Amino acid sequence: MFFDGQPFDLKITYMPKGYSNPEEAISEPRKLAVWLYENQGAQRFGADNRLFVVLHDTKKADESWRIKRDIDFVKQNINKFLDSQSVSREDEIVFTFQKRTYTAITKILLVKK
């Protein structure tokens, strides 16, 4: 997909169980983005620009997968985000994967219910 004229890989995921502080993810999404890049599996490794759509059930985090079933709700949130956001230098992150350093442009959209 292209976002603000740049290629982006769209990743729909859930608030990671291994991420220590979901509240921090809300207030500091860049930290979550770095965590997501650094904790991806080697077989799925990529340093491409990414738009992470993170689904999170605020009452029952272990049932966040149910949000993915509400396709219209998720699409509305993605479209609203794409219409209201742009890409800037502030979206650049630096992360380490298997002792190598990478740079990518990333955005986080947190979809909560």
Protein Blocks (a to p, Z undefined) as FASTA:
>chain_A
ZZehiacddddddddfklmblmlmmmmmmlmmmmmmmmpcfklgcfbdcdddddddfklm
mlmmmmmmmmmlmmmmmmmmmmmgccdfklpccddeehiacddddddddddZZ
